[in-house]
Amino acid sequence: MELFLDILKVVVGIVIGAVAGFFLARNYMKKYMKKNPPINEQMIKAMMTQMGRTPSQKQVNQMMKSMTKYMD
């Protein structure tokens, strides 16, 4: 019976550690992505120019807004 309780404690500890680790890593990545976004205005302008469009500032702002919406 004691062996069962010891195994149960280890399994519960691993599960709690995994859940806590997931939320800590998720929080860290959210902060990192806000501080260092994977795409910026210059990249959007270059991408639209390569597609043959001359982007206005309004279009660039709309694209940035839609990108940041999905990062939150």
N, C-alpha and C positions, 0 to 999 in steps of 0.2 A: 504493500500500500504506500509506503514511503517513497519507493522508487517511482511510482505513478505520479505522486505529488511533485517530486523533483522534476520529472520530465514535463509536467504540466506548467510548472513555473518557468522553465526554460522556454517553452513554446510561447507562453503568454508574453514573456520578456522580448522575444524576437519579434512578435507581432506588433507590440507597442513601439519598439524601436523602429520597425519598418514604417509604421504610420507616421511617427514623429519625424523621421528622416525625410519622408516624402513631402510633408508640409513645409519643413525647413528648406529643402531644396527648391520647392516651388516658389516660396517667398523670395529666396535669394535670386532666382532667375528672373522673377518679375521686376525686382529692383534693378538688376543688371541691364535688362532690356530697356527699361525707362531711361537709364543713364546713358547707355550705348545702343541706340536703336540700330537695327540691321540695315535700314535704308533711310536716306536723308533727301532733302530737296534737290541737291545737285544730282543725285543718282536718278531721281524721277525725271528731272529735266533731260538728262542724257538719254534715258530710256525712251522717252517720248520723241526726242529728236532723231534717234536711230530708227524709230518707226515711221519717220517722215512727217511728224507733226511738230509745229512750233507751239509749245505750251505757254499759256498765259499764267500769270501768278495765281489767278483764281482756280485754274485747273490743278495746279501743283498743290495748292492749299487743300482742295477737295480730296486729292489722292492721299496727302499726308493725314488728313482727318480720318479717312476710311482705314488707313493702315494702323493708326494708333487705337482705333476702336477695337480692332481685333487683338491688339496686344494686351488689353486690360482684362 
